[in-house]
Each structure stands twice: as structure tokens, then as C-alpha cells.
């Protein structure tokens, strides 16, 4: 990984104030709307109250949205010539992917800090301090999967609209990944194979230990297998996109 390029990349992304503010503040706003202001938020759900449950879910969604929006800008870079300049450097495809991922994770961390800070001041509570650290660490770590997804989308669909499409698909993944509303029956069976199901299950594990709204319990290994499988898929697509974009020059 090239530290110099990483700093340059971080500064380039930070210049897009409107996009950065949106991805950083939207998750906190969603938590205030669906968690902090909801009646019954003090009720316990596993090892935390409902406010914490919603807060952790929105923080995970915010991390995914941030990394996707940032990493998917690869499409715009290709049209603006930045990708061509990077292609002339000795940076290898995996180094480019890794650097993009680290920068995207930095923005995701900021988005999560904002959500957790709002949660602290609005009564989100967990049984132990380690639960706060565990859910935050899992969210940030698993969101790296979607940095690969955003990068793959930006490189394979060479268009200025690629970032918007990729970010829009994240909302779709969230709805059908058991993030926003509890699913059951056939919808839950389908959700088990979607990209965000494994991540959100791991994020909620310290709180719910795999138990669902309908009383059923998912095994931990399934959440891990889901995350690993989608990591492999998105990594392969991202590397393919990098190689294909350079082969065109």
C-alpha cells in the first residue's frame, strides 16, 4: 500500500463536501427517526435496549453506505484521467484495491462515530461496555466487503452514474438483508443469501446472539460464511475491474 497515494486519495474524496456530508450524517438522522424517537425504545432486546439495537443497525448501514459511495468513485476517476495516471505508476492492482478500501473505511469510521455519539446522548444502552466496542469493530471490519463492492461497480460499469447506482443498491441490500425491518418466512430464507445478511447478523450477535424477531436462532457459522463468500465474490470482481481498465489503455 502506498501511503502517499492514500493521503492524496483521502483529500480528493474530502473535497466533495455534499457527498461526504450526506454519507456521514444520513445514518445518524435515520437513527434519530427510527430509534431515538420511537416509543418503547427503552425496552430490552437481548443484551441492549431497542435504541441500541437500532443504533447499531444504522451505524452498520452507514458504514456500508460510506465505503460504497467513496470506493465507487473509481468510475468518475476513469473518465477524468486520474485512473490513467495511477496506471502509469508501479502500483499493482491489489495495492490500488487495498488503498481504496482503507480510505473508504476511514470515512466509514467517521460515520459510525457520529451515530454512536448520537446514541449515547439519546439513551442507547447495552449491558456491558465491550458490546459497544464489539458491534462497532464488527461493523467497520465487515464494511470492507462493500468497499470492494463499490470499487467493482465503479470499475466494471464505467459511467458517472455508477456510484449512484451502487449506493442505491446498498439500500436494496439493506431492505432484503434483514437490516431495516425483521423478515420472516420465505423472505428471510432469501435474505440469508444476500450481501448484508451476514454482516448485520454478526453486528447484532453480541446483543441478540443470533435470535430473530420470530424467536428462531441463526447459527454463527452461517453469518461468517455469508461474509466470506461475498468478500471473495466482490474481491474477484474488483481485481477484474482494475485489470480490465488498465488493459484498455
Order of alpha helices (4+ residues) and beta strands (2+ residues): alpha-alpha-beta-beta-alpha-alpha-alpha-alpha-alpha-alpha-alpha-alpha-alpha
